[in-house]
């Protein structure tokens, strides 16, 4: 569904990612992991159109999208839940969802909202609360839900579990499994390598903007050299 070929991207003269090649299989979860500064967030933001493409190509459903504006990529079926969530904190939960759904016909709003509330029932209890008054976990659910309101075929989620309580992380990962079961393709950036390896089908490991390993998640977990050097597992 998504194919990156020798992708290089960055900010101004700085190149954060170098010659990254990665393919996402439809209906799977791919974990993009590595230390802080490895280039994970830059990769997601480049695919979304918010970070400059310096080399290589981005293909989605076989079409080159590297020159498309961010809103055009959303309409093609790409959504992102960014690091830091970036919610409209002075708007209610429902209105944040409504903003996410603006790219779809208004008649679909209720159906799409109810799908999100089915994944995250807690948001239904907080529907009329301001986003800025939500807990960190509720804000993360809302950020993912807002992205889902675009009706994507692929969602990218940056730092899913950062700063969240274990119970909330469990709820979010359960939602990921449901999304995959519903046919969604997911690209997941995550610091918690144990959790991402428990749910991912495929894994790509970055270090200093370069790929050091990629393959199936089961193979990553069973590779003792890889886990010791890059994943912090024993």
Phi, psi and omega in degrees: 000311175245133178227119176256127180240113178049045182291128170233136182207165179174194187240117182060232180277350183276129178256112185273332182229137185234116169053047179277126173243129186203136176237136177254126176279138180302140175072024179234167173252124176248125178267129176250109190231160182158172182289169174303136181084006182285342180109011184293307181296322179299322178298312180298315182292331175290317177299323180283346178097012184257353176233139188295133175278122183256344180184159180082196185219155174236118180241135179231122186054037176083356182253137178287121182245010187299337181256002182281148175290157181307317182294331177290325178292322176300317181291337175284341178119021180250128178230154178225136167255102193281162172300137182085356173073313174054048178281163170273095193289340179269003176253156178289168174304312182297320181289327172298318176295322180296320177299317178299327183272006184296338180281353179251157176303143183302331182295343181270353188303309185298317180297314181292320177299316182294329176295315179297317180293332175293324177287322185231079183303332180301327179294330177295327178285341184245021192304324184257008176278150175291142181301326180292344180264001180280157172290168178301320179294318178295323177295322178295318176300319181292321179298318177293317179299318179299318177297321181292337180294345176281357185059055182285162168259343174222131176241137176250129184237122186256120177058064184302314191260003186301119176077010184260153175290149181306322181296321179291320177301318178301316180297319181293320180290328174297322178295320178300317180297322178292318179299316177298318178298330178276003175099005181285142171263133188231131171247116192242121171264130188206135175278333183278091187294327177302314183291317182293323179290338179285339185242335187286150171271320182229158183221141170233127182253125179252147171217123179052042175080006181236151177284128176251343177194143168207148182166200181285147183298322179299321179291324178297315182295328183272359181265099187295324179295318181294312183296323180290320187278323192235335190256351177069023180252160182231000000 
